[in-house]
Amino acid sequence: MIEVENLTLRFGGLVAVNDLSLVVRPRTIHALIGPNGAGKSTTFNCISRLYRPTSGRIRVLGRDVSGLRPQDLAPLGVARTFQNLELFGGLSVLENVLIGAHVHCGGGLRERLAARPPAVIGHVEHLLERVGLAEFRHAQASALDFGRQKMLELARALAIRPRILLLDEPAAGLRNREIGALDRLLNELVERDGLTVLLVEHVMQLVMAISHRVTVMNFGARIAEGTPAEVRRDPLVVEAYLGQEAAHA
Ligand SMILES: Nc1ncnc2c1ncn2[C@@H]1O[C@H](COP(=O)(O)OP(=O)(O)OP(=O)(O)O)[C@@H](O)[C@H]1O
C-alpha cells in the first residue's frame, strides 16, 4: 500500500531522514517508532506530501507520489490526522465530519456544508457512532475535551472512506480508557473494513498491542523492523529507545 525507497530529507546540514526504506502491506497496522527527533514525523510528512524529499521514492497504492500535492491524496483514498489537531473549532462535531465527507465533491467550505445529501448525513452519523461521539453531534468542536477532539479528527479522516489511514500520534494525551477504545476501533477498521494504517506513536501500550509490524528509527535511519515481540527484544532498540523495562514487559 505504501513503499518508501531510500528516502532522504535534509534540512540544511541536518539529515532528518537518512536512506530509509519501508513497505506497508495491505490490511496491516504498521507503527513507526523511535526517540524524539528520530525522523518519524518528517517521514510521515514526506508520505503525505507536506515535505519534499531530498532523494528517494515513495509510492502509495502503486503510484509515485512525487508529482502530487497534499490535497491530491484524499481523492486517492489516503486520509491523515495531525499531531496538533486541525479541527474547525467554531463548527459543530457533525459539520467537522461533513467537511471530510465532501472531499470528493470539491468546492469551498460553505458549499460543502450546504450540500447535505441524506446518504452523506447517514454515513457521517454512522461514523460518529463508531467513534463514540453520536451524542455530541451538535456540540461545538472546541467544547469537546481533548480525547473526544482526537476521535473527531479520526472520524473526519474516515469520512473520505479512505483505504489508507496515516495517524500522527493518535494516542498522545489520551487516558487509558480512551486508548482502549482507539485500540478496538483501529483493529476493527483493519479486520472488518480492510483499511491499512500507518501510525507514528510514542504510546507503547498501543503500539505493542495493535501493530502487525513496527519500524524503529533513530537518527533518521531504520534501526530495526519486525513484529512487536521482535523489536521489543532487539538490543539496538532497547538501547536506543525502549529501555530495559519494556524489553521485559
Ligand atoms: N521543518 C524543519 N526544519 C528544520 N529541521 C527540522 C524540521 N522538522 C524537523 N526537523 C528536525 O529533523 C529531525 C527529525 O525530526 P522529526 O520531527 O521528524 O522527528 P520525530 O521522530 O518525529 O520526533 P518527535 O517524536 O519528537 O515528534 C529533528 O532533528 C528535527 O529537529
The ligand as an SDF file (V2000), in Angstrom:
LIG
                    3D

 31 33  0  0  0  0  0  0  0  0999 V2000
   10.9170   21.9200    9.3430 N   0  0  0  0  0  0  0  0  0  0  0  0
   12.0940   21.5920    9.8900 C   0  0  0  0  0  0  0  0  0  0  0  0
   13.1920   22.3660    9.7260 N   0  0  0  0  0  0  0  0  0  0  0  0
   14.3770   22.0230   10.2580 C   0  0  0  0  0  0  0  0  0  0  0  0
   14.6010   20.9000   10.9830 N   0  0  0  0  0  0  0  0  0  0  0  0
   13.5340   20.0970   11.1810 C   0  0  0  0  0  0  0  0  0  0  0  0
   12.2290   20.3780   10.6510 C   0  0  0  0  0  0  0  0  0  0  0  0
   11.3910   19.3930   11.0170 N   0  0  0  0  0  0  0  0  0  0  0  0
   12.1200   18.5240   11.7350 C   0  0  0  0  0  0  0  0  0  0  0  0
   13.4100   18.9400   11.8310 N   0  0  0  0  0  0  0  0  0  0  0  0
   14.4960   18.2350   12.5060 C   0  0  0  0  0  0  0  0  0  0  0  0
   14.5940   16.9750   11.8880 O   0  0  0  0  0  0  0  0  0  0  0  0
   14.8750   15.9580   12.8640 C   0  0  0  0  0  0  0  0  0  0  0  0
   13.7760   14.9090   12.8220 C   0  0  0  0  0  0  0  0  0  0  0  0
   12.5870   15.4990   13.3410 O   0  0  0  0  0  0  0  0  0  0  0  0
   11.1690   14.7530   13.3830 P   0  0  0  0  0  0  0  0  0  0  0  0
   10.1690   15.7580   13.8520 O   0  0  0  0  0  0  0  0  0  0  0  0
   10.9370   14.0830   12.0880 O   0  0  0  0  0  0  0  0  0  0  0  0
   11.4340   13.6620   14.5000 O   0  0  0  0  0  0  0  0  0  0  0  0
   10.3690   12.7520   15.2500 P   0  0  0  0  0  0  0  0  0  0  0  0
   10.9570   11.3840   15.2740 O   0  0  0  0  0  0  0  0  0  0  0  0
    9.0440   12.9000   14.6350 O   0  0  0  0  0  0  0  0  0  0  0  0
   10.3850   13.3660   16.7140 O   0  0  0  0  0  0  0  0  0  0  0  0
    9.1750   13.5180   17.7900 P   0  0  0  0  0  0  0  0  0  0  0  0
    8.9370   12.1420   18.3070 O   0  0  0  0  0  0  0  0  0  0  0  0
    9.7620   14.4140   18.8280 O   0  0  0  0  0  0  0  0  0  0  0  0
    7.9860   14.1100   17.0740 O   0  0  0  0  0  0  0  0  0  0  0  0
   14.9890   16.6750   14.2120 C   0  0  0  0  0  0  0  0  0  0  0  0
   16.3460   16.9240   14.4700 O   0  0  0  0  0  0  0  0  0  0  0  0
   14.2190   17.9600   13.9860 C   0  0  0  0  0  0  0  0  0  0  0  0
   14.7240   18.9890   14.8140 O   0  0  0  0  0  0  0  0  0  0  0  0
  1  2  1  0
  2  3  1  0
  2  7  2  0
  3  4  2  0
  4  5  1  0
  5  6  2  0
  6  7  1  0
  6 10  1  0
  7  8  1  0
  8  9  2  0
  9 10  1  0
 10 11  1  0
 11 12  1  0
 11 30  1  0
 12 13  1  0
 13 14  1  0
 13 28  1  0
 14 15  1  0
 15 16  1  0
 16 17  2  0
 16 18  1  0
 16 19  1  0
 19 20  1  0
 20 21  2  0
 20 22  1  0
 20 23  1  0
 23 24  1  0
 24 25  2  0
 24 26  1  0
 24 27  1  0
 28 29  1  0
 28 30  1  0
 30 31  1  0
M  END
$$$$
